Amino acid sequence: MKDIGFLRHLLRPLASRKVRVALATVLAAYAAEFGLNAGEELILTILGVGVALILGIAHEDAGKAARGAPLPEPLRERP
Protein backbone atom coordinates (compact mmCIF):
# COMPACT_ATOMS: atom_id res chain seq x y z
CA MET A 1 0.00 0.00 0.00
CA LYS A 2 2.90 2.37 0.57
CA ASP A 3 3.82 2.08 -3.09
CA ILE A 4 0.40 3.32 -4.16
CA GLY A 5 0.66 6.30 -1.81
CA PHE A 6 4.11 7.11 -3.15
CA LEU A 7 2.85 6.84 -6.72
CA ARG A 8 -0.07 9.16 -5.97
CA HIS A 9 2.31 11.62 -4.34
CA LEU A 10 4.59 11.44 -7.37
CA LEU A 11 1.77 11.93 -9.90
CA ARG A 12 -0.17 14.58 -7.94
CA PRO A 13 1.38 17.53 -9.83
CA LEU A 14 -0.08 16.16 -13.08
CA ALA A 15 -3.52 17.18 -11.80
CA SER A 16 -2.55 20.78 -12.57
CA ARG A 17 -3.23 22.01 -16.10
CA LYS A 18 -0.16 24.23 -15.91
CA VAL A 19 2.12 21.28 -15.16
CA ARG A 20 0.60 19.21 -17.97
CA VAL A 21 1.04 22.08 -20.46
CA ALA A 22 4.62 22.66 -19.31
CA LEU A 23 5.44 18.97 -19.68
CA ALA A 24 3.84 18.79 -23.13
CA THR A 25 5.66 21.94 -24.21
CA VAL A 26 9.06 20.66 -23.16
CA LEU A 27 8.44 17.26 -24.75
CA ALA A 28 7.31 18.90 -28.00
CA ALA A 29 10.39 21.13 -28.04
CA TYR A 30 12.70 18.16 -27.48
CA ALA A 31 10.89 16.16 -30.17
CA ALA A 32 11.23 19.04 -32.61
CA GLU A 33 14.90 19.49 -31.78
CA PHE A 34 16.05 15.89 -31.87
CA GLY A 35 13.38 14.06 -33.85
CA LEU A 36 12.56 16.54 -36.58
CA ASN A 37 15.83 18.47 -36.67
CA ALA A 38 13.73 21.62 -36.63
CA GLY A 39 15.17 25.07 -36.60
CA GLU A 40 15.59 27.33 -33.63
CA GLU A 41 12.58 29.42 -34.65
CA LEU A 42 10.18 26.47 -34.44
CA ILE A 43 11.46 25.46 -31.02
CA LEU A 44 11.15 29.01 -29.71
CA THR A 45 7.64 29.18 -31.16
CA ILE A 46 6.65 25.96 -29.38
CA LEU A 47 8.07 27.25 -26.10
CA GLY A 48 6.42 30.65 -26.58
CA VAL A 49 3.01 29.11 -27.16
CA GLY A 50 3.45 26.92 -24.09
CA VAL A 51 4.40 29.88 -21.92
CA ALA A 52 1.46 31.91 -23.24
CA LEU A 53 -0.92 29.05 -22.46
CA ILE A 54 0.47 28.67 -18.94
CA LEU A 55 0.09 32.40 -18.32
CA GLY A 56 -3.47 32.25 -19.63
CA ILE A 57 -4.31 29.44 -17.23
CA ALA A 58 -2.74 31.38 -14.35
CA HIS A 59 -4.78 34.46 -15.31
CA GLU A 60 -7.94 32.36 -15.40
CA ASP A 61 -7.19 30.89 -11.96
CA ALA A 62 -6.53 34.36 -10.55
CA GLY A 63 -9.87 35.56 -11.92
CA LYS A 64 -11.66 32.65 -10.29
CA ALA A 65 -9.98 33.41 -6.97
CA ALA A 66 -10.94 37.08 -7.20
CA ARG A 67 -14.60 36.18 -7.83
CA GLY A 68 -14.60 33.76 -4.94
CA ALA A 69 -15.26 30.78 -7.17
CA PRO A 70 -13.85 27.46 -5.98
CA LEU A 71 -10.32 26.85 -7.18
CA PRO A 72 -9.22 23.65 -8.90
CA GLU A 73 -8.04 20.94 -6.50
CA PRO A 74 -4.25 21.48 -6.86
CA LEU A 75 -4.59 25.17 -5.94
CA ARG A 76 -6.44 24.63 -2.68
CA GLU A 77 -4.42 24.80 0.48
CA ARG A 78 -3.54 21.47 1.97
CA PRO A 79 -4.31 20.85 5.63
N, C-alpha and C positions, 0 to 999 in steps of 0.2 A: 504494500500500500504506500510505502514511502516513495517508491519510484513514480507512482501516479501523481503524488503531490509535488514532487520535484519537476515532473514534466509539465504540470499545470503552471507552476511558478515560472518555468522557463518560457512557456508559450504565452503567458499572460500579456506581454506587450503587443502581441499580434492582434489583440482585441481593438487596439487603437487604429483608426483610419490613417492617421499621420505616419505611424510606424510602417503600416503596410505599403503606403505610397512611397515612403523613403526606401524601403527594401526593394520594391519593384523598380524604382528609378535607378538605384545603384546597379541592380542586376541587368537592367536594359542598357545602361551605359557600358558595363563590362562586356556584355554580349556584342554591342556595336563595336567596341574597341578591338576585341580579340576574335570574335566570330565573323564579323562582317568586314573587318579592316576599314571601318568608316573613318571619315575625316574628323578633325577636331571640332569643326562647326556642328556636326550632327551630335556629337557627344555633349557639347555645351548646350545645345538645344534641348536634348533629353533631360539634362540636369536642370536647366532653367524651367522647363515645364513642370518637373517634379517639385521644385521649390515653390513655384507659383501655386500649385495645387495644395501643398502643405500649408502655405500662408492663407489660402482661401479657407481651408478647413479650420485653421486656428481662428480666423476672423468670424466664421460661423459659430464656433464654440463660444467665443467671447460675446457674441450677440445673444446667444441663448442664455448665458450667465447673467447678462445685464437685464434681460427680460424676466428673469426668475424661473425660466423653464428648466426642467430637470436636465442635468448634464449626462452625457453618455457614461457608461459604467467606468471606464478607465480614468475619467477625470474627477470622479467623486473621491472625497477624502476617505482613506482607509482608517478603520478604528485602531 
